[in-house]
């Protein structure tokens, strides 16, 4: 993407030659040596620069979500290594270098919107006044300031996901991991959320790794689309999606359709192999 934020942005404290995420020969086997052994991932090599927006796409069960969990150090690699901002994945987790957003917003019904956003800051020991100020800043970022005192049940699904993104961004993580965050939304809301996410990405310069099953979503959002094969998951293609500044007009642009076709052909090639 032209003008992609982060790689050399003025607010970045990551050296431009240090990868935001680097995967070297990563493999994951669940229940090794047992009758229910599952070889989930094998031979994953990938380097993601600071400020990139990279989407993982592939058939169900190919290990996209597992790969996110390995980057987040929520499960251990079987083979290879993972680094985040030049650190081990475990160190990056302890340093709170990343945050995650899932398909469901996961908000607490008994806390209002503002206090949901404040929760990670509360756990990190921020003072109450600082938490309130940061929550207000995040609500402004996701354009929900007028809903600060509402509770999650009073919000639409798309609004709840915006709150979840605000909460994830509240402590200024350098990396945002997103596991099908718009998968449960209707098509119109999903397109709106895609536009909102791109706006937030451009404003914050955060590196994003995004999982989806939607080819059109992957192409519209990403600087690169990583296509994965059926299990055991491998990277079968990496497609640059240089579409310039995204807008609604992008969805009707010939280059957009060309990239959609390229990703679809890569996925079909995986199925044929």
C-alpha positions in Angstrom: 0.0 0.0 0.0 1.3 3.4 -0.9 2.1 5.4 2.3 1.8 2.3 4.5 2.3 3.5 8.1 4.8 2.3 10.6 7.9 1.0 8.9 9.7 4.3 9.2 7.0 6.3 10.9 8.0 9.1 13.3 6.3 7.5 16.3 7.8 4.0 15.8 10.4 3.0 18.4 11.3 -0.2 16.4 14.4 0.0 14.2 13.4 -0.3 10.6 15.7 -3.4 10.1 14.0 -5.3 12.9 11.0 -7.4 11.9 7.8 -6.9 13.7 7.3 -10.7 13.4 9.8 -13.3 12.1 8.9 -17.0 11.7 11.8 -19.3 10.9 11.0 -23.0 10.1 8.0 -22.9 12.4 6.1 -26.2 12.9 3.4 -27.2 15.3 2.3 -30.8 16.2 -0.4 -31.3 18.8 -0.3 -34.5 20.9 3.0 -35.7 19.4 3.4 -39.5 19.5 -0.2 -40.2 20.5 -3.0 -41.7 18.6 -4.6 -38.3 18.2 -1.5 -36.6 16.9 -2.2 -33.6 14.6 0.5 -32.1 12.4 -1.0 -28.6 12.2 1.8 -26.5 10.7 5.1 -27.2 9.0 8.0 -25.2 7.5 6.5 -21.7 8.1 9.0 -19.0 7.1 7.6 -15.4 7.1 9.0 -11.9 7.9 6.6 -9.1 8.6 7.9 -5.5 8.7 6.7 -2.9 11.2 3.6 -1.2 10.0 2.5 -3.9 7.6 -1.1 -5.3 7.4 -0.7 -9.0 6.6 -3.7 -11.3 6.2 -3.6 -15.1 6.5 -6.1 -17.0 4.4 -6.6 -20.7 3.7 -9.1 -23.5 4.1 -10.6 -24.4 7.5 -8.1 -26.4 9.6 -5.0 -25.1 7.8 -3.6 -23.6 11.0 -4.2 -19.9 10.6 -5.4 -19.4 14.2 -2.7 -21.7 15.5 -0.1 -19.5 13.8 -1.6 -16.5 15.6 -1.4 -18.3 18.9 2.3 -19.2 18.3 3.1 -15.6 17.6 1.3 -14.6 20.8 3.1 -17.3 22.8 -0.2 -18.8 23.8 1.1 -22.2 22.7 4.7 -23.4 22.1 6.3 -24.2 18.7 7.3 -27.7 18.0 10.0 -26.7 15.5 11.6 -23.5 14.5 11.5 -20.1 16.2 9.2 -17.0 16.5 10.4 -13.5 17.2 8.3 -10.4 17.8 10.1 -7.0 17.6 13.4 -8.8 17.9 12.4 -10.6 21.1 11.3 -14.1 21.8 7.5 -14.5 21.6 7.5 -15.2 25.3 9.4 -12.0 26.1 7.1 -10.0 23.8 4.0 -11.4 25.6 5.4 -10.4 29.0 6.3 -7.0 27.6 2.7 -6.6 26.2 4.0 -6.0 22.7 0.8 -7.3 21.2 -3.0 -7.5 21.7 -5.6 -9.8 20.2 -9.1 -9.3 18.8 -11.3 -12.4 18.3 -14.5 -13.1 16.3 -16.6 -12.3 19.3 -16.0 -9.0 21.1 -15.8 -10.7 24.5 -17.0 -7.6 26.4 -18.2 -7.9 30.0 -21.9 -7.1 30.3 -21.7 -5.7 33.8 -19.1 -3.1 32.8 -20.1 -0.1 30.7 -18.2 0.6 27.4 -15.7 2.9 29.0 -14.9 0.5 31.8 -14.5 -2.4 29.3 -11.8 -0.4 27.6 -10.2 0.4 30.9 -9.9 -3.2 32.0 -6.4 -4.1 30.6 -5.1 -0.7 32.0 -6.6 -1.6 35.4 -4.8 -4.9 35.3 -1.6 -3.1 34.4 -1.9 -0.8 37.4 -2.8 2.5 35.7 -4.3 5.2 37.9 -8.0 5.7 37.6 -7.7 9.2 36.1 -5.2 8.0 33.5 -7.5 5.0 32.6 -10.5 7.3 32.1 -8.5 9.7 29.9 -7.1 6.8 27.8 -10.5 5.2 27.4 -11.9 8.6 26.2 -9.1 8.8 23.6 -9.8 5.2 22.4 -13.5 5.9 22.1 -12.8 8.9 20.0 -10.5 6.8 17.9 -13.3 4.3 17.1 -15.9 7.1 17.0 -18.0 5.9 19.9 -17.5 8.7 22.4 -21.3 9.1 22.9 -21.6 5.5 24.0 -19.1 5.6 26.9 -21.7 4.9 29.6 -23.7 2.3 27.6 -23.5 -1.4 28.3 -22.5 -3.9 25.6 -26.1 -5.3 25.2 -27.2 -1.8 24.1 -24.7 -1.9 21.1 -24.9 -3.5 17.7 -22.4 -6.2 16.8 -20.3 -3.9 14.8 -20.2 -1.4 17.6 -19.2 -4.1 20.1 -16.3 -5.0 17.8 -15.2 -1.4 17.7 -15.1 -1.4 21.5 -13.1 -4.6 21.4 -10.6 -2.9 19.0 -10.5 0.1 21.3 -9.8 -2.1 24.3 -7.1 -4.0 22.4 -5.4 -0.7 21.4 -5.7 0.9 24.8 -2.1 0.2 25.9 -0.5 1.0 22.5 0.6 -2.4 21.4 3.0 -2.5 18.5 1.3 -5.6 17.1 -2.4 -6.3 16.7 -3.5 -10.0 16.1 -7.0 -10.4 14.7 -8.7 -13.8 14.4 -11.7 -13.4 12.1 -13.0 -10.4 14.0 -15.7 -9.6 11.4 -16.8 -13.1 10.6 -20.1 -12.9 12.5 -21.2 -9.6 11.1 -23.6 -9.0 8.2 -22.1 -7.9 4.9 -22.8 -4.1 5.1 -21.6 -3.9 8.7 -18.5 -6.0 7.7 -17.6 -3.6 4.9 -18.0 -0.6 7.3 -15.8 -2.3 9.9 -13.1 -2.9 7.2 -13.1 0.8 6.4 -12.9 1.7 10.1 -10.0 -0.8 10.7 -8.0 0.7 7.8 -8.6 4.2 9.3 -7.4 3.1 12.7 -4.4 1.3 11.2 -3.4 4.4 9.3 -3.8 6.6 12.4 -1.9 4.3 14.8 0.8 2.8 12.6 0.3 -0.6 14.3 1.4 -3.8 12.6 -1.7 -6.0 12.0 -1.9 -9.8 11.3 -5.4 -10.6 10.3 -7.1 -14.0 9.8 -10.1 -14.4 7.5 -11.8 -16.8 5.2 -13.0 -14.0 2.9 -10.8 -13.4 -0.2 -12.4 -10.0 -0.9 -11.7 -8.9 2.7 -8.1 -10.1 2.6 -7.4 -8.2 -0.6 -9.2 -5.0 0.5 -7.4 -4.8 3.8 -3.9 -6.0 3.3 -0.5 -4.9 2.1 0.2 -8.7 1.6 -2.0 -11.8 1.6 -0.4 -15.0 2.9 -2.1 -18.0 1.3 -1.9 -21.3 3.4 -2.3 -24.9 2.3 -4.5 -27.5 3.8 -3.1 -29.3 6.9 -0.3 -29.5 7.7 -0.4 -25.8 7.0 2.3 -24.3 4.8 2.7 -21.0 3.1 1.9 -21.7 -0.6 1.9 -18.1 -1.9 2.5 -14.5 -0.7 0.6 -12.0 -2.8 1.4 -8.3 -2.7 -1.8 -6.2 -2.8 -0.6 -2.7 -3.7 -3.9 -0.9 -4.2 -2.9 2.5 -2.9 -5.2 4.4 -0.5 -8.3 2.2 0.1 -11.8 3.6 -0.3 -15.2 2.3 -1.4 -14.0 3.0 -5.0 -11.3 0.4 -4.5 -13.8 -2.4 -4.5 -14.7 -1.6 -8.1 -11.1 -1.1 -9.3 -9.6 -3.5 -11.9 -6.5 -4.1 -9.8 -8.7 -5.1 -6.8 -10.4 -7.8 -9.0 -7.0 -8.9 -10.3 -5.7 -9.4 -6.8 -8.9 -11.3 -5.8 -8.4 -13.6 -8.8 -4.7 -14.1 -7.8 -5.6 -15.1 -4.3 -8.5 -17.3 -5.5 -6.2 -19.1 -7.9 -3.6 -19.6 -5.2 -6.2 -21.2 -3.0 -7.5 -23.4 -5.8 -3.9 -24.5 -6.5 -3.6 -25.7 -2.9 -6.8 -27.7 -3.2 -5.5 -29.3 -6.4 -2.2 -30.3 -5.0 
